[in-house]
């Protein structure tokens, strides 16, 4: 019985632009969240972004400023 060739593992890298930093302005939150969801959808094949922990950590790095300092 012969060996079955395995498909090559592709080095998939993230594409697209991350959303701008969310500074705690509630009027901008929906836009921030929509952009973050689209970024994750666009990069669903990137191995690192398949982890929920990595997605959460990335989202938290994009939440900065005095209004959200203690929360994030």
mmCIF file as Biopython writes it, N, C-alpha, C and O atoms, coordinates in Angstrom:
data_model
#
loop_
_atom_site.group_PDB
_atom_site.id
_atom_site.type_symbol
_atom_site.label_atom_id
_atom_site.label_alt_id
_atom_site.label_comp_id
_atom_site.label_asym_id
_atom_site.label_entity_id
_atom_site.label_seq_id
_atom_site.pdbx_PDB_ins_code
_atom_site.Cartn_x
_atom_site.Cartn_y
_atom_site.Cartn_z
_atom_site.occupancy
_atom_site.B_iso_or_equiv
_atom_site.auth_seq_id
_atom_site.auth_asym_id
_atom_site.pdbx_PDB_model_num
ATOM 1   N N  . UNK A ? 1  ? 0.849   -1.171 0.000  1.0 0.0 1  A 1 
ATOM 2   C CA . UNK A ? 1  ? 0.000   0.000  0.000  1.0 0.0 1  A 1 
ATOM 3   C C  . UNK A ? 1  ? 0.895   1.235  0.000  1.0 0.0 1  A 1 
ATOM 4   O O  . UNK A ? 1  ? 1.824   1.330  0.803  1.0 0.0 1  A 1 
ATOM 5   N N  . UNK A ? 2  ? 0.621   2.177  -0.894 1.0 0.0 2  A 1 
ATOM 6   C CA . UNK A ? 2  ? 1.455   3.371  -1.034 1.0 0.0 2  A 1 
ATOM 7   C C  . UNK A ? 2  ? 1.068   4.463  -0.040 1.0 0.0 2  A 1 
ATOM 8   O O  . UNK A ? 2  ? -0.017  4.447  0.541  1.0 0.0 2  A 1 
ATOM 9   N N  . UNK A ? 3  ? 1.965   5.387  0.133  1.0 0.0 3  A 1 
ATOM 10  C CA . UNK A ? 3  ? 1.699   6.526  1.001  1.0 0.0 3  A 1 
ATOM 11  C C  . UNK A ? 3  ? 0.796   7.524  0.292  1.0 0.0 3  A 1 
ATOM 12  O O  . UNK A ? 3  ? 0.918   7.754  -0.911 1.0 0.0 3  A 1 
ATOM 13  N N  . UNK A ? 4  ? -0.099  8.102  1.051  1.0 0.0 4  A 1 
ATOM 14  C CA . UNK A ? 4  ? -1.009  9.118  0.510  1.0 0.0 4  A 1 
ATOM 15  C C  . UNK A ? 4  ? -0.367  10.480 0.738  1.0 0.0 4  A 1 
ATOM 16  O O  . UNK A ? 4  ? -0.053  10.834 1.875  1.0 0.0 4  A 1 
ATOM 17  N N  . UNK A ? 5  ? -0.166  11.261 -0.350 1.0 0.0 5  A 1 
ATOM 18  C CA . UNK A ? 5  ? 0.460   12.574 -0.155 1.0 0.0 5  A 1 
ATOM 19  C C  . UNK A ? 5  ? -0.450  13.510 0.640  1.0 0.0 5  A 1 
ATOM 20  O O  . UNK A ? 5  ? -1.665  13.530 0.443  1.0 0.0 5  A 1 
ATOM 21  N N  . UNK A ? 6  ? 0.153   14.277 1.533  1.0 0.0 6  A 1 
ATOM 22  C CA . UNK A ? 6  ? -0.586  15.242 2.335  1.0 0.0 6  A 1 
ATOM 23  C C  . UNK A ? 6  ? -0.555  16.597 1.631  1.0 0.0 6  A 1 
ATOM 24  O O  . UNK A ? 6  ? 0.449   16.955 1.016  1.0 0.0 6  A 1 
ATOM 25  N N  . UNK A ? 7  ? -1.649  17.349 1.720  1.0 0.0 7  A 1 
ATOM 26  C CA . UNK A ? 7  ? -1.628  18.673 1.114  1.0 0.0 7  A 1 
ATOM 27  C C  . UNK A ? 7  ? -0.610  19.568 1.826  1.0 0.0 7  A 1 
ATOM 28  O O  . UNK A ? 7  ? -0.388  19.444 3.030  1.0 0.0 7  A 1 
ATOM 29  N N  . UNK A ? 8  ? -0.004  20.459 1.064  1.0 0.0 8  A 1 
ATOM 30  C CA . UNK A ? 8  ? 0.988   21.369 1.633  1.0 0.0 8  A 1 
ATOM 31  C C  . UNK A ? 8  ? 0.309   22.324 2.615  1.0 0.0 8  A 1 
ATOM 32  O O  . UNK A ? 8  ? -0.794  22.811 2.366  1.0 0.0 8  A 1 
ATOM 33  N N  . UNK A ? 9  ? 0.980   22.579 3.724  1.0 0.0 9  A 1 
ATOM 34  C CA . UNK A ? 9  ? 0.461   23.527 4.713  1.0 0.0 9  A 1 
ATOM 35  C C  . UNK A ? 9  ? 0.845   24.926 4.240  1.0 0.0 9  A 1 
ATOM 36  O O  . UNK A ? 9  ? 2.020   25.241 4.051  1.0 0.0 9  A 1 
ATOM 37  N N  . UNK A ? 10 ? -0.164  25.742 4.058  1.0 0.0 10 A 1 
ATOM 38  C CA . UNK A ? 10 ? 0.082   27.108 3.591  1.0 0.0 10 A 1 
ATOM 39  C C  . UNK A ? 10 ? 0.359   28.015 4.781  1.0 0.0 10 A 1 
ATOM 40  O O  . UNK A ? 10 ? -0.206  27.852 5.863  1.0 0.0 10 A 1 
ATOM 41  N N  . UNK A ? 11 ? 1.231   28.958 4.549  1.0 0.0 11 A 1 
ATOM 42  C CA . UNK A ? 11 ? 1.527   29.965 5.562  1.0 0.0 11 A 1 
ATOM 43  C C  . UNK A ? 11 ? 0.571   31.132 5.319  1.0 0.0 11 A 1 
ATOM 44  O O  . UNK A ? 11 ? 0.890   32.061 4.577  1.0 0.0 11 A 1 
ATOM 45  N N  . UNK A ? 12 ? -0.599  31.077 5.948  1.0 0.0 12 A 1 
ATOM 46  C CA . UNK A ? 12 ? -1.626  32.084 5.746  1.0 0.0 12 A 1 
ATOM 47  C C  . UNK A ? 12 ? -1.375  33.250 6.691  1.0 0.0 12 A 1 
ATOM 48  O O  . UNK A ? 12 ? -1.285  33.071 7.906  1.0 0.0 12 A 1 
ATOM 49  N N  . UNK A ? 13 ? -1.265  34.429 6.131  1.0 0.0 13 A 1 
ATOM 50  C CA . UNK A ? 13 ? -0.991  35.629 6.925  1.0 0.0 13 A 1 
ATOM 51  C C  . UNK A ? 13 ? -2.228  36.527 6.932  1.0 0.0 13 A 1 
ATOM 52  O O  . UNK A ? 13 ? -3.015  36.512 5.986  1.0 0.0 13 A 1 
ATOM 53  N N  . UNK A ? 14 ? -2.400  37.315 8.009  1.0 0.0 14 A 1 
ATOM 54  C CA . UNK A ? 14 ? -3.549  38.218 8.076  1.0 0.0 14 A 1 
ATOM 55  C C  . UNK A ? 14 ? -3.514  39.257 6.961  1.0 0.0 14 A 1 
ATOM 56  O O  . UNK A ? 14 ? -2.449  39.723 6.556  1.0 0.0 14 A 1 
ATOM 57  N N  . UNK A ? 15 ? -4.692  39.605 6.478  1.0 0.0 15 A 1 
ATOM 58  C CA . UNK A ? 15 ? -4.820  40.646 5.461  1.0 0.0 15 A 1 
ATOM 59  C C  . UNK A ? 15 ? -5.829  41.671 5.948  1.0 0.0 15 A 1 
ATOM 60  O O  . UNK A ? 15 ? -6.597  41.403 6.872  1.0 0.0 15 A 1 
ATOM 61  N N  . UNK A ? 16 ? -5.829  42.824 5.341  1.0 0.0 16 A 1 
ATOM 62  C CA . UNK A ? 16 ? -6.760  43.874 5.720  1.0 0.0 16 A 1 
ATOM 63  C C  . UNK A ? 16 ? -6.203  44.748 6.822  1.0 0.0 16 A 1 
ATOM 64  O O  . UNK A ? 16 ? -5.127  44.499 7.367  1.0 0.0 16 A 1 
ATOM 65  N N  . UNK A ? 17 ? -6.961  45.769 7.130  1.0 0.0 17 A 1 
ATOM 66  C CA . UNK A ? 17 ? -6.536  46.747 8.129  1.0 0.0 17 A 1 
ATOM 67  C C  . UNK A ? 17 ? -7.321  46.537 9.422  1.0 0.0 17 A 1 
ATOM 68  O O  . UNK A ? 17 ? -8.542  46.379 9.405  1.0 0.0 17 A 1 
ATOM 69  N N  . UNK A ? 18 ? -6.601  46.539 10.534 1.0 0.0 18 A 1 
ATOM 70  C CA . UNK A ? 18 ? -7.259  46.463 11.843 1.0 0.0 18 A 1 
ATOM 71  C C  . UNK A ? 18 ? -8.099  47.718 12.064 1.0 0.0 18 A 1 
ATOM 72  O O  . UNK A ? 18 ? -7.764  48.785 11.549 1.0 0.0 18 A 1 
ATOM 73  N N  . UNK A ? 19 ? -9.179  47.601 12.821 1.0 0.0 19 A 1 
ATOM 74  C CA . UNK A ? 19 ? -9.943  48.808 13.153 1.0 0.0 19 A 1 
ATOM 75  C C  . UNK A ? 19 ? -9.103  49.753 14.000 1.0 0.0 19 A 1 
ATOM 76  O O  . UNK A ? 19 ? -8.163  49.336 14.676 1.0 0.0 19 A 1 
ATOM 77  N N  . UNK A ? 20 ? -9.458  51.025 13.951 1.0 0.0 20 A 1 
ATOM 78  C CA . UNK A ? 20 ? -8.744  51.992 14.781 1.0 0.0 20 A 1 
ATOM 79  C C  . UNK A ? 20 ? -9.053  51.699 16.248 1.0 0.0 20 A 1 
ATOM 80  O O  . UNK A ? 20 ? -10.055 51.061 16.571 1.0 0.0 20 A 1 
ATOM 81  N N  . UNK A ? 21 ? -8.192  52.166 17.109 1.0 0.0 21 A 1 
ATOM 82  C CA . UNK A ? 21 ? -8.313  51.937 18.544 1.0 0.0 21 A 1 
ATOM 83  C C  . UNK A ? 21 ? -9.635  52.513 19.057 1.0 0.0 21 A 1 
ATOM 84  O O  . UNK A ? 21 ? -10.012 53.634 18.717 1.0 0.0 21 A 1 
ATOM 85  N N  . UNK A ? 22 ? -10.327 51.729 19.875 1.0 0.0 22 A 1 
ATOM 86  C CA . UNK A ? 22 ? -11.559 52.188 20.522 1.0 0.0 22 A 1 
ATOM 87  C C  . UNK A ? 22 ? -11.165 52.847 21.833 1.0 0.0 22 A 1 
ATOM 88  O O  . UNK A ? 22 ? -10.529 52.223 22.683 1.0 0.0 22 A 1 
ATOM 89  N N  . UNK A ? 23 ? -11.547 54.119 21.996 1.0 0.0 23 A 1 
ATOM 90  C CA . UNK A ? 23 ? -11.118 54.882 23.168 1.0 0.0 23 A 1 
ATOM 91  C C  . UNK A ? 23 ? -12.183 55.023 24.248 1.0 0.0 23 A 1 
ATOM 92  O O  . UNK A ? 23 ? -11.993 55.759 25.217 1.0 0.0 23 A 1 
ATOM 93  N N  . UNK A ? 24 ? -13.293 54.326 24.088 1.0 0.0 24 A 1 
ATOM 94  C CA . UNK A ? 24 ? -14.342 54.381 25.103 1.0 0.0 24 A 1 
ATOM 95  C C  . UNK A ? 24 ? -15.525 55.240 24.722 1.0 0.0 24 A 1 
ATOM 96  O O  . UNK A ? 24 ? -16.508 55.288 25.461 1.0 0.0 24 A 1 
ATOM 97  N N  . UNK A ? 25 ? -15.461 55.927 23.580 1.0 0.0 25 A 1 
ATOM 98  C CA . UNK A ? 25 ? -16.582 56.742 23.104 1.0 0.0 25 A 1 
ATOM 99  C C  . UNK A ? 25 ? -17.705 55.810 22.664 1.0 0.0 25 A 1 
ATOM 100 O O  . UNK A ? 25 ? -17.610 55.151 21.628 1.0 0.0 25 A 1 
ATOM 101 N N  . UNK A ? 26 ? -18.759 55.762 23.456 1.0 0.0 26 A 1 
ATOM 102 C CA . UNK A ? 26 ? -19.851 54.807 23.198 1.0 0.0 26 A 1 
ATOM 103 C C  . UNK A ? 26 ? -20.516 54.999 21.842 1.0 0.0 26 A 1 
ATOM 104 O O  . UNK A ? 26 ? -21.049 54.044 21.276 1.0 0.0 26 A 1 
ATOM 105 N N  . UNK A ? 27 ? -20.494 56.204 21.319 1.0 0.0 27 A 1 
ATOM 106 C CA . UNK A ? 27 ? -21.126 56.451 20.019 1.0 0.0 27 A 1 
ATOM 107 C C  . UNK A ? 27 ? -20.346 55.780 18.881 1.0 0.0 27 A 1 
ATOM 108 O O  . UNK A ? 27 ? -20.876 55.618 17.782 1.0 0.0 27 A 1 
ATOM 109 N N  . UNK A ? 28 ? -19.097 55.390 19.137 1.0 0.0 28 A 1 
ATOM 110 C CA . UNK A ? 28 ? -18.257 54.753 18.115 1.0 0.0 28 A 1 
ATOM 111 C C  . UNK A ? 28 ? -18.120 53.244 18.314 1.0 0.0 28 A 1 
ATOM 112 O O  . UNK A ? 28 ? -17.456 52.575 17.522 1.0 0.0 28 A 1 
ATOM 113 N N  . UNK A ? 29 ? -18.739 52.705 19.359 1.0 0.0 29 A 1 
ATOM 114 C CA . UNK A ? 29 ? -18.538 51.291 19.676 1.0 0.0 29 A 1 
ATOM 115 C C  . UNK A ? 29 ? -19.092 50.355 18.610 1.0 0.0 29 A 1 
ATOM 116 O O  . UNK A ? 29 ? -18.419 49.396 18.232 1.0 0.0 29 A 1 
ATOM 117 N N  . UNK A ? 30 ? -20.295 50.609 18.120 1.0 0.0 30 A 1 
ATOM 118 C CA . UNK A ? 30 ? -20.893 49.722 17.122 1.0 0.0 30 A 1 
ATOM 119 C C  . UNK A ? 30 ? -20.022 49.649 15.869 1.0 0.0 30 A 1 
ATOM 120 O O  . UNK A ? 30 ? -19.817 48.571 15.311 1.0 0.0 30 A 1 
ATOM 121 N N  . UNK A ? 31 ? -19.513 50.793 15.432 1.0 0.0 31 A 1 
ATOM 122 C CA . UNK A ? 31 ? -18.626 50.807 14.266 1.0 0.0 31 A 1 
ATOM 123 C C  . UNK A ? 31 ? -17.351 50.028 14.514 1.0 0.0 31 A 1 
ATOM 124 O O  . UNK A ? 31 ? -16.893 49.284 13.647 1.0 0.0 31 A 1 
ATOM 125 N N  . UNK A ? 32 ? -16.773 50.197 15.703 1.0 0.0 32 A 1 
ATOM 126 C CA . UNK A ? 32 ? -15.567 49.458 16.071 1.0 0.0 32 A 1 
ATOM 127 C C  . UNK A ? 32 ? -15.825 47.954 16.054 1.0 0.0 32 A 1 
ATOM 128 O O  . UNK A ? 32 ? -15.040 47.188 15.493 1.0 0.0 32 A 1 
ATOM 129 N N  . UNK A ? 33 ? -16.920 47.540 16.665 1.0 0.0 33 A 1 
ATOM 130 C CA . UNK A ? 33 ? -17.244 46.118 16.741 1.0 0.0 33 A 1 
ATOM 131 C C  . UNK A ? 33 ? -17.513 45.532 15.350 1.0 0.0 33 A 1 
ATOM 132 O O  . UNK A ? 33 ? -17.076 44.421 15.051 1.0 0.0 33 A 1 
ATOM 133 N N  . UNK A ? 34 ? -18.226 46.271 14.506 1.0 0.0 34 A 1 
ATOM 134 C CA . UNK A ? 34 ? -18.480 45.807 13.136 1.0 0.0 34 A 1 
ATOM 135 C C  . UNK A ? 34 ? -17.170 45.617 12.366 1.0 0.0 34 A 1 
ATOM 136 O O  . UNK A ? 34 ? -17.001 44.614 11.673 1.0 0.0 34 A 1 
ATOM 137 N N  . UNK A ? 35 ? -16.251 46.565 12.481 1.0 0.0 35 A 1 
ATOM 138 C CA . UNK A ? 35 ? -14.962 46.468 11.785 1.0 0.0 35 A 1 
ATOM 139 C C  . UNK A ? 35 ? -14.138 45.301 12.320 1.0 0.0 35 A 1 
ATOM 140 O O  . UNK A ? 35 ? -13.473 44.608 11.549 1.0 0.0 35 A 1 
ATOM 141 N N  . UNK A ? 36 ? -14.175 45.079 13.625 1.0 0.0 36 A 1 
ATOM 142 C CA . UNK A ? 36 ? -13.436 43.971 14.225 1.0 0.0 36 A 1 
ATOM 143 C C  . UNK A ? 36 ? -14.006 42.632 13.745 1.0 0.0 36 A 1 
ATOM 144 O O  . UNK A ? 36 ? -13.252 41.715 13.422 1.0 0.0 36 A 1 
ATOM 145 N N  . UNK A ? 37 ? -15.315 42.523 13.699 1.0 0.0 37 A 1 
ATOM 146 C CA . UNK A ? 37 ? -15.945 41.281 13.198 1.0 0.0 37 A 1 
ATOM 147 C C  . UNK A ? 37 ? -15.573 41.026 11.742 1.0 0.0 37 A 1 
ATOM 148 O O  . UNK A ? 37 ? -15.281 39.890 11.368 1.0 0.0 37 A 1 
ATOM 149 N N  . UNK A ? 38 ? -15.582 42.072 10.916 1.0 0.0 38 A 1 
ATOM 150 C CA . UNK A ? 38 ? -15.214 41.912 9.501  1.0 0.0 38 A 1 
ATOM 151 C C  . UNK A ? 38 ? -13.751 41.496 9.364  1.0 0.0 38 A 1 
ATOM 152 O O  . UNK A ? 38 ? -13.415 40.686 8.500  1.0 0.0 38 A 1 
ATOM 153 N N  . UNK A ? 39 ? -12.882 42.046 10.213 1.0 0.0 39 A 1 
ATOM 154 C CA . UNK A ? 39 ? -11.467 41.675 10.181 1.0 0.0 39 A 1 
ATOM 155 C C  . UNK A ? 39 ? -11.314 40.186 10.500 1.0 0.0 39 A 1 
ATOM 156 O O  . UNK A ? 39 ? -10.583 39.476 9.809  1.0 0.0 39 A 1 
ATOM 157 N N  . UNK A ? 40 ? -11.995 39.715 11.534 1.0 0.0 40 A 1 
ATOM 158 C CA . UNK A ? 40 ? -11.919 38.293 11.891 1.0 0.0 40 A 1 
ATOM 159 C C  . UNK A ? 40 ? -12.508 37.416 10.792 1.0 0.0 40 A 1 
ATOM 160 O O  . UNK A ? 40 ? -11.971 36.344 10.511 1.0 0.0 40 A 1 
ATOM 161 N N  . UNK A ? 41 ? -13.585 37.842 10.174 1.0 0.0 41 A 1 
ATOM 162 C CA . UNK A ? 41 ? -14.191 37.077 9.087  1.0 0.0 41 A 1 
ATOM 163 C C  . UNK A ? 41 ? -13.244 36.997 7.896  1.0 0.0 41 A 1 
ATOM 164 O O  . UNK A ? 41 ? -13.074 35.929 7.307  1.0 0.0 41 A 1 
ATOM 165 N N  . UNK A ? 42 ? -12.633 38.112 7.544  1.0 0.0 42 A 1 
ATOM 166 C CA . UNK A ? 42 ? -11.699 38.157 6.423  1.0 0.0 42 A 1 
ATOM 167 C C  . UNK A ? 42 ? -10.507 37.239 6.664  1.0 0.0 42 A 1 
ATOM 168 O O  . UNK A ? 42 ? -9.964  36.664 5.721  1.0 0.0 42 A 1 
ATOM 169 N N  . UNK A ? 43 ? -10.101 37.101 7.914  1.0 0.0 43 A 1 
ATOM 170 C CA . UNK A ? 43 ? -8.913  36.332 8.260  1.0 0.0 43 A 1 
ATOM 171 C C  . UNK A ? 43 ? -9.233  35.001 8.947  1.0 0.0 43 A 1 
ATOM 172 O O  . UNK A ? 43 ? -8.443  34.514 9.755  1.0 0.0 43 A 1 
ATOM 173 N N  . UNK A ? 44 ? -10.375 34.419 8.631  1.0 0.0 44 A 1 
ATOM 174 C CA . UNK A ? 44 ? -10.797 33.188 9.308  1.0 0.0 44 A 1 
ATOM 175 C C  . UNK A ? 44 ? -9.864  32.000 9.057  1.0 0.0 44 A 1 
ATOM 176 O O  . UNK A ? 44 ? -9.883  31.033 9.819  1.0 0.0 44 A 1 
ATOM 177 N N  . UNK A ? 45 ? -9.049  32.059 8.002  1.0 0.0 45 A 1 
ATOM 178 C CA . UNK A ? 45 ? -8.148  30.938 7.717  1.0 0.0 45 A 1 
ATOM 179 C C  . UNK A ? 45 ? -6.765  31.109 8.351  1.0 0.0 45 A 1 
ATOM 180 O O  . UNK A ? 45 ? -5.926  30.212 8.256  1.0 0.0 45 A 1 
ATOM 181 N N  . UNK A ? 46 ? -6.525  32.239 8.988  1.0 0.0 46 A 1 
ATOM 182 C CA . UNK A ? 46 ? -5.238  32.467 9.654  1.0 0.0 46 A 1 
ATOM 183 C C  . UNK A ? 46 ? -5.224  31.629 10.936 1.0 0.0 46 A 1 
ATOM 184 O O  . UNK A ? 46 ? -6.058  31.834 11.818 1.0 0.0 46 A 1 
ATOM 185 N N  . UNK A ? 47 ? -4.289  30.693 11.043 1.0 0.0 47 A 1 
ATOM 186 C CA . UNK A ? 47 ? -4.298  29.788 12.201 1.0 0.0 47 A 1 
ATOM 187 C C  . UNK A ? 47 ? -4.358  30.502 13.553 1.0 0.0 47 A 1 
ATOM 188 O O  . UNK A ? 47 ? -5.110  30.081 14.433 1.0 0.0 47 A 1 
ATOM 189 N N  . UNK A ? 48 ? -3.593  31.556 13.732 1.0 0.0 48 A 1 
ATOM 190 C CA . UNK A ? 48 ? -3.573  32.250 15.025 1.0 0.0 48 A 1 
ATOM 191 C C  . UNK A ? 48 ? -4.929  32.866 15.353 1.0 0.0 48 A 1 
ATOM 192 O O  . UNK A ? 48 ? -5.305  32.938 16.523 1.0 0.0 48 A 1 
ATOM 193 N N  . UNK A ? 49 ? -5.661  33.305 14.346 1.0 0.0 49 A 1 
ATOM 194 C CA . UNK A ? 49 ? -6.952  33.951 14.589 1.0 0.0 49 A 1 
ATOM 195 C C  . UNK A ? 49 ? -8.104  32.957 14.695 1.0 0.0 49 A 1 
ATOM 196 O O  . UNK A ? 49 ? -9.261  33.361 14.806 1.0 0.0 49 A 1 
ATOM 197 N N  . UNK A ? 50 ? -7.801  31.685 14.661 1.0 0.0 50 A 1 
ATOM 198 C CA . UNK A ? 50 ? -8.838  30.681 14.881 1.0 0.0 50 A 1 
ATOM 199 C C  . UNK A ? 50 ? -9.036  30.420 16.369 1.0 0.0 50 A 1 
ATOM 200 O O  . UNK A ? 50 ? -9.995  29.759 16.767 1.0 0.0 50 A 1 
ATOM 201 N N  . UNK A ? 51 ? -8.142  30.931 17.173 1.0 0.0 51 A 1 
ATOM 202 C CA . UNK A ? 51 ? -8.227  30.774 18.621 1.0 0.0 51 A 1 
ATOM 203 C C  . UNK A ? 51 ? -9.035  31.925 19.215 1.0 0.0 51 A 1 
ATOM 204 O O  . UNK A ? 51 ? -8.758  33.092 18.937 1.0 0.0 51 A 1 
ATOM 205 N N  . UNK A ? 52 ? -10.036 31.593 20.034 1.0 0.0 52 A 1 
ATOM 206 C CA . UNK A ? 52 ? -10.834 32.625 20.686 1.0 0.0 52 A 1 
ATOM 207 C C  . UNK A ? 52 ? -9.988  33.459 21.644 1.0 0.0 52 A 1 
ATOM 208 O O  . UNK A ? 52 ? -10.207 34.663 21.777 1.0 0.0 52 A 1 
ATOM 209 N N  . UNK A ? 53 ? -9.029  32.829 22.306 1.0 0.0 53 A 1 
ATOM 210 C CA . UNK A ? 53 ? -8.167  33.572 23.222 1.0 0.0 53 A 1 
ATOM 211 C C  . UNK A ? 53 ? -7.353  34.626 22.473 1.0 0.0 53 A 1 
ATOM 212 O O  . UNK A ? 53 ? -7.195  35.747 22.957 1.0 0.0 53 A 1 
ATOM 213 N N  . UNK A ? 54 ? -6.842  34.274 21.303 1.0 0.0 54 A 1 
ATOM 214 C CA . UNK A ? 54 ? -6.079  35.228 20.507 1.0 0.0 54 A 1 
ATOM 215 C C  . UNK A ? 54 ? -6.973  36.366 20.033 1.0 0.0 54 A 1 
ATOM 216 O O  . UNK A ? 54 ? -6.561  37.526 20.042 1.0 0.0 54 A 1 
ATOM 217 N N  . UNK A ? 55 ? -8.195  36.040 19.618 1.0 0.0 55 A 1 
ATOM 218 C CA . UNK A ? 55 ? -9.130  37.087 19.176 1.0 0.0 55 A 1 
ATOM 219 C C  . UNK A ? 55 ? -9.446  38.050 20.316 1.0 0.0 55 A 1 
ATOM 220 O O  . UNK A ? 55 ? -9.496  39.263 20.113 1.0 0.0 55 A 1 
ATOM 221 N N  . UNK A ? 56 ? -9.657  37.516 21.500 1.0 0.0 56 A 1 
ATOM 222 C CA . UNK A ? 56 ? -9.956  38.358 22.660 1.0 0.0 56 A 1 
ATOM 223 C C  . UNK A ? 56 ? -8.761  39.240 22.986 1.0 0.0 56 A 1 
ATOM 224 O O  . UNK A ? 56 ? -8.920  40.436 23.234 1.0 0.0 56 A 1 
ATOM 225 N N  . UNK A ? 57 ? -7.565  38.658 22.989 1.0 0.0 57 A 1 
ATOM 226 C CA . UNK A ? 57 ? -6.362  39.429 23.287 1.0 0.0 57 A 1 
ATOM 227 C C  . UNK A ? 57 ? -6.156  40.540 22.259 1.0 0.0 57 A 1 
ATOM 228 O O  . UNK A ? 57 ? -5.781  41.655 22.620 1.0 0.0 57 A 1 
ATOM 229 N N  . UNK A ? 58 ? -6.395  40.246 20.993 1.0 0.0 58 A 1 
ATOM 230 C CA . UNK A ? 58 ? -6.262  41.263 19.953 1.0 0.0 58 A 1 
ATOM 231 C C  . UNK A ? 58 ? -7.278  42.377 20.158 1.0 0.0 58 A 1 
ATOM 232 O O  . UNK A ? 58 ? -6.942  43.557 20.051 1.0 0.0 58 A 1 
ATOM 233 N N  . UNK A ? 59 ? -8.514  42.005 20.451 1.0 0.0 59 A 1 
ATOM 234 C CA . UNK A ? 59 ? -9.553  43.021 20.690 1.0 0.0 59 A 1 
ATOM 235 C C  . UNK A ? 59 ? -9.175  43.907 21.874 1.0 0.0 59 A 1 
ATOM 236 O O  . UNK A ? 59 ? -9.354  45.123 21.820 1.0 0.0 59 A 1 
ATOM 237 N N  . UNK A ? 60 ? -8.657  43.309 22.934 1.0 0.0 60 A 1 
ATOM 238 C CA . UNK A ? 60 ? -8.281  44.089 24.115 1.0 0.0 60 A 1 
ATOM 239 C C  . UNK A ? 60 ? -7.115  45.037 23.849 1.0 0.0 60 A 1 
ATOM 240 O O  . UNK A ? 60 ? -7.026  46.100 24.464 1.0 0.0 60 A 1 
ATOM 241 N N  . UNK A ? 61 ? -6.225  44.658 22.939 1.0 0.0 61 A 1 
ATOM 242 C CA . UNK A ? 61 ? -5.126  45.570 22.607 1.0 0.0 61 A 1 
ATOM 243 C C  . UNK A ? 61 ? -5.634  46.770 21.819 1.0 0.0 61 A 1 
ATOM 244 O O  . UNK A ? 61 ? -4.960  47.798 21.758 1.0 0.0 61 A 1 
ATOM 245 N N  . UNK A ? 62 ? -6.808  46.651 21.217 1.0 0.0 62 A 1 
ATOM 246 C CA . UNK A ? 62 ? -7.390  47.754 20.447 1.0 0.0 62 A 1 
ATOM 247 C C  . UNK A ? 62 ? -8.338  48.603 21.287 1.0 0.0 62 A 1 
ATOM 248 O O  . UNK A ? 62 ? -8.959  49.532 20.770 1.0 0.0 62 A 1 
ATOM 249 N N  . UNK A ? 63 ? -8.452  48.297 22.559 1.0 0.0 63 A 1 
ATOM 250 C CA . UNK A ? 63 ? -9.297  49.077 23.475 1.0 0.0 63 A 1 
ATOM 251 C C  . UNK A ? 63 ? -8.357  49.786 24.445 1.0 0.0 63 A 1 
ATOM 252 O O  . UNK A ? 63 ? -7.799  49.168 25.352 1.0 0.0 63 A 1 
ATOM 253 N N  . UNK A ? 64 ? -8.189  51.096 24.240 1.0 0.0 64 A 1 
ATOM 254 C CA . UNK A ? 64 ? -7.205  51.853 25.016 1.0 0.0 64 A 1 
ATOM 255 C C  . UNK A ? 64 ? -7.745  53.244 25.330 1.0 0.0 64 A 1 
ATOM 256 O O  . UNK A ? 64 ? -8.620  53.765 24.639 1.0 0.0 64 A 1 
ATOM 257 N N  . UNK A ? 65 ? -7.206  53.816 26.372 1.0 0.0 65 A 1 
ATOM 258 C CA . UNK A ? 65 ? -7.542  55.199 26.718 1.0 0.0 65 A 1 
ATOM 259 C C  . UNK A ? 65 ? -8.062  55.299 28.139 1.0 0.0 65 A 1 
ATOM 260 O O  . UNK A ? 65 ? -8.352  54.288 28.779 1.0 0.0 65 A 1 
ATOM 261 N N  . UNK A ? 66 ? -8.177  56.527 28.628 1.0 0.0 66 A 1 
ATOM 262 C CA . UNK A ? 66 ? -8.564  56.739 30.019 1.0 0.0 66 A 1 
ATOM 263 C C  . UNK A ? 66 ? -9.989  56.264 30.330 1.0 0.0 66 A 1 
ATOM 264 O O  . UNK A ? 66 ? -10.266 55.872 31.463 1.0 0.0 66 A 1 
ATOM 265 N N  . UNK A ? 67 ? -10.886 56.290 29.356 1.0 0.0 67 A 1 
ATOM 266 C CA . UNK A ? 67 ? -12.267 55.875 29.613 1.0 0.0 67 A 1 
ATOM 267 C C  . UNK A ? 67 ? -12.406 54.367 29.772 1.0 0.0 67 A 1 
ATOM 268 O O  . UNK A ? 67 ? -13.364 53.896 30.385 1.0 0.0 67 A 1 
ATOM 269 N N  . UNK A ? 68 ? -11.468 53.611 29.230 1.0 0.0 68 A 1 
ATOM 270 C CA . UNK A ? 68 ? -11.556 52.146 29.272 1.0 0.0 68 A 1 
ATOM 271 C C  . UNK A ? 68 ? -10.346 51.506 29.952 1.0 0.0 68 A 1 
ATOM 272 O O  . UNK A ? 68 ? -10.206 50.283 29.948 1.0 0.0 68 A 1 
ATOM 273 N N  . UNK A ? 69 ? -9.488  52.316 30.525 1.0 0.0 69 A 1 
ATOM 274 C CA . UNK A ? 69 ? -8.246  51.832 31.125 1.0 0.0 69 A 1 
ATOM 275 C C  . UNK A ? 69 ? -8.491  50.730 32.157 1.0 0.0 69 A 1 
ATOM 276 O O  . UNK A ? 69 ? -7.861  49.674 32.097 1.0 0.0 69 A 1 
ATOM 277 N N  . UNK A ? 70 ? -9.381  50.963 33.077 1.0 0.0 70 A 1 
ATOM 278 C CA . UNK A ? 70 ? -9.628  49.976 34.131 1.0 0.0 70 A 1 
ATOM 279 C C  . UNK A ? 70 ? -10.381 48.759 33.602 1.0 0.0 70 A 1 
ATOM 280 O O  . UNK A ? 70 ? -10.161 47.646 34.079 1.0 0.0 70 A 1 
ATOM 281 N N  . UNK A ? 71 ? -11.261 48.952 32.632 1.0 0.0 71 A 1 
ATOM 282 C CA . UNK A ? 71 ? -12.056 47.851 32.113 1.0 0.0 71 A 1 
ATOM 283 C C  . UNK A ? 71 ? -11.190 46.896 31.301 1.0 0.0 71 A 1 
ATOM 284 O O  . UNK A ? 71 ? -11.228 45.685 31.517 1.0 0.0 71 A 1 
ATOM 285 N N  . UNK A ? 72 ? -10.412 47.435 30.374 1.0 0.0 72 A 1 
ATOM 286 C CA . UNK A ? 72 ? -9.598  46.579 29.496 1.0 0.0 72 A 1 
ATOM 287 C C  . UNK A ? 72 ? -8.429  46.014 30.273 1.0 0.0 72 A 1 
ATOM 288 O O  . UNK A ? 72 ? -7.621  45.269 29.719 1.0 0.0 72 A 1 
#
